[in-house]
Amino acid sequence: MTFPIDRLRAETPGVDHVVHLNNAGSALPPSVVVDTVIGHLRREAEIGGYEAAAESAARTEAVYDSIARLIGARPTEIATVENATVAWDMAVYGYPFRTGDRVLTGRAEYAANVIALLQLQQRHGIEIVLVEDDDDGQISLDHLARELEIGAAMVTLTHLPTNDGLVNPAAEVGALCRRHDVLFVLDACQAVGHVPIDVEAIGCDVLSATGRKYLRGPRGTGFLYVGPRAFERLEPPFLDLHAAAWTGPRSYELRDDARRFENWETNHAARLGLGAAVNHLLDLGVATSWERIRTLGEELRSRLTELAGVTVHDQGRIRSGIVTFSVDGRDAVDVHSTLAAQRINTSVAAAAVGRWNREPWGVPDLVRASVHHYNTEDELDRLASAVAGSRGG
Ligand SMILES: Cc1ncc(COP(=O)(O)O)c(C=O)c1O
């Protein structure tokens, strides 16, 4: 099948205005997402917010079906929340930690997750065990297996890090966790919509994701998957009248599905937009999309590697559409601004968000150019020539 690039670009109005290589920040949404969100907001204005929610109830239910299909889960195992951090926090803060519980995590763990773990360390006296990388920069499965032998309450892993093209071996980690009956929490924020995900095949118990990145959904959307083993062991850190029912003057009962991790008031328009984004990707096919992203990522790396004074920093045996690089003698922030002035969107992966996977090796702030399936080779050429021009005398 020829990749339908013309159709995808025609469906993406943003490509007429910018070369968007900040998809790991927030991707350009397809028109169907924008129309869905605006359409619902209009209905709220016309007939009232509660009435518009009632009118779209079946479409809202279908959002859970779509997300479940995307990741190989059941709709009852999905909660929609406002971002990936809230999804991850609702699960991890919901674990009944006891003093001395060991949590195993990798060097590429996302900064917000690390901060949360550090708070849990202060609060409950958990022990955070840092599993080393292997020679390819992936989490070391040998080291993980040794630590699991010692014992652990939980393993947390970031599948695709924010500041690296690395793809961590999630399914191998899942298999080890299953063998040791340890809860496996997967941060799939950069992975969902980017690489094919099947929670059964991966063997994760919890998965957190965001809407605005590789799913191309609206900002302020995300979701949480809670598998059966996690459902038994986790309790939402706080409850409201959506997560639980007030059953008597002094009693309440939790919902019997993953929506116990949600709260009542939410952005209905954005949630419908998330569903539209998931359907748009399912129509294209996640495997087709991933093949395109992976090819563009490697093409961009080879264009940048050819430039004298430019270093690509991505690790991993399999590399994603997230490309990180530095330019000799130039700050990443300056390179980013030079590119922005030419309407080429990238972002800066600050060393401060990589205190475990960048800072120890003295890696500076990096420019991050992240491709999506709607990008073109011409756009990669434009980035490469703008980077070449940014090197100065
Ligand atoms: C790997 C990873 N995890 C979690 C997050 C947090 O996602 P959100 O901003 O939706 O909470 C990010 C955001 O960049 C990320 O890259």
The ligand as an SDF file (V2000), in Angstrom:
LIG
                    3D

 16 16  0  0  0  0  0  0  0  0999 V2000
    7.6950    9.9550   28.8220 C   0  0  0  0  0  0  0  0  0  0  0  0
    6.7030   10.9450   29.3430 C   0  0  0  0  0  0  0  0  0  0  0  0
    5.9400   10.6290   30.3860 N   0  0  0  0  0  0  0  0  0  0  0  0
    5.0330   11.4810   30.9030 C   0  0  0  0  0  0  0  0  0  0  0  0
    4.8710   12.7240   30.3630 C   0  0  0  0  0  0  0  0  0  0  0  0
    3.8570   13.6430   30.9820 C   0  0  0  0  0  0  0  0  0  0  0  0
    2.7540   13.7640   30.1340 O   0  0  0  0  0  0  0  0  0  0  0  0
    1.6350   14.8530   30.4310 P   0  0  0  0  0  0  0  0  0  0  0  0
    2.2700   16.1790   30.1560 O   0  0  0  0  0  0  0  0  0  0  0  0
    0.5160   14.5280   29.4950 O   0  0  0  0  0  0  0  0  0  0  0  0
    1.2460   14.7210   31.8430 O   0  0  0  0  0  0  0  0  0  0  0  0
    5.6530   13.1330   29.2770 C   0  0  0  0  0  0  0  0  0  0  0  0
    5.5050   14.4680   28.7170 C   0  0  0  0  0  0  0  0  0  0  0  0
    6.2990   14.9490   27.9510 O   0  0  0  0  0  0  0  0  0  0  0  0
    6.5910   12.2010   28.7420 C   0  0  0  0  0  0  0  0  0  0  0  0
    7.3600   12.5230   27.7110 O   0  0  0  0  0  0  0  0  0  0  0  0
  1  2  1  0
  2  3  1  0
  2 15  2  0
  3  4  2  0
  4  5  1  0
  5  6  1  0
  5 12  2  0
  6  7  1  0
  7  8  1  0
  8  9  2  0
  8 10  1  0
  8 11  1  0
 12 13  1  0
 12 15  1  0
 13 14  2  0
 15 16  1  0
M  END
$$$$
